[in-house]
Amino acid sequence: MDNTLINFASDNSSAVHPVVLERLSTVNSGAVSSYGNDIYTEEAIKRCKLEFGTGALALSVFNGTGANTIALDIMADKYSMVLVPAGSHLISDECGAPARATGCDIAIVTEEPRKLTPNDLLPFMQLKGNIHKSQPKIVAIAQLTERGEAYSLDELKALRDFCDEHHLFLYIDGARLANATVALGSTLSDAAFGADIFSLGGTKNGFMAVETLIIRNLRLAGVAPYIRKQLAQLASKMRYLSAQVLAMFEGELWRANAAHANKMMQLLYEGIKDVSGIAVERVPSGNMMFVNMPEKLAEHLLKTFYFYVEKISADSDCARFVTSWDTKVADVEHLIAELKASA
Ligand SMILES: Cc1ncc(COP(=O)(O)O)c(C=O)c1O
């Protein structure tokens, strides 16, 4: 990315919040035990238990692909099938890591990238007991979804009920769980309702590099630390991951960062929703929005702003805009003005 461009491409492109850097510096003296046997990790685990229940196991890792791969490997048998919606990060952006690590088939159960429902899953239940087929075992969704939608509590409950009825595990990729939580006005725990395992994303929400797997289903807890190690995601200098988890909960920084990002996206949406010649895919719930626009308009905007585009026809593109904890009101207003002037 040319850093003279204004970032609407990714919350991964944003800087680290200063509170996180301060917290990192407070743990940055002297020697402590490695691999998580330190006081900061102990404190971070306590904080996660306070948020998610005393039974929950919290394991921090470096990145989202690692979190997803570990979670699936904890739940999978070698002959399992993981059921995901189209557009799932697991299948589209992880270079096959989950499939390679678990040996599972990953089946895409919707035609469009949208929220998964029990009806999408039902036909796959016919595979159960058929020796020639991989066996459906895990449902994996993202909260927010990769198209910026938030599953409501009722939608999560319906998926949980389905999983109970059909003996499936539910995994929630929470790379943007904080944005979904703010969108729903819920707790972090409820935004991941029903998940046997979910990830609590930090990296996209102003943190340096941390995702924490929360293992709620205690039948899965015993193997989890070993699988994290096998999949090369056990940090020797764990105190630096744990310091970020502590910063997340101090003054609810996770909420403030996500609330700002979501607010900036609402501002952008309100500013462009009625512009003729473009079409917003859907009202954004969190910090991500997709907009269909003429290719020439996208090309023009890309001279000033950085965002991802996907070709949808010979002369039109779908632009993905993402806001972050550090998105400035003036930059959103600049984008709105430029888009209005050029549409
Ligand atoms: C839904 C989702 N899950 C996970 C990830 C994290 O992946 P990683 O940190 O490995 O790049 C991303 C990042 O883009 C994502 O959008």
The ligand as an ORCA input file, in Angstrom:
! r2SCAN-3c Opt
* xyz 0 1
  C     -12.998    -13.402      8.903
  C     -11.519    -13.465      9.069
  N     -10.990    -14.427      9.819
  C      -9.684    -14.461     10.079
  C      -8.839    -13.523      9.554
  C      -7.420    -13.452     10.041
  O      -6.469    -13.974      9.295
  P      -4.903    -13.684      9.496
  O      -4.682    -12.944     10.783
  O      -4.299    -15.018      9.538
  O      -4.530    -12.892      8.306
  C      -9.313    -12.540      8.707
  C      -8.374    -11.561      8.112
  O      -8.558    -10.968      7.118
  C     -10.698    -12.497      8.461
  O     -11.230    -11.538      7.698
*
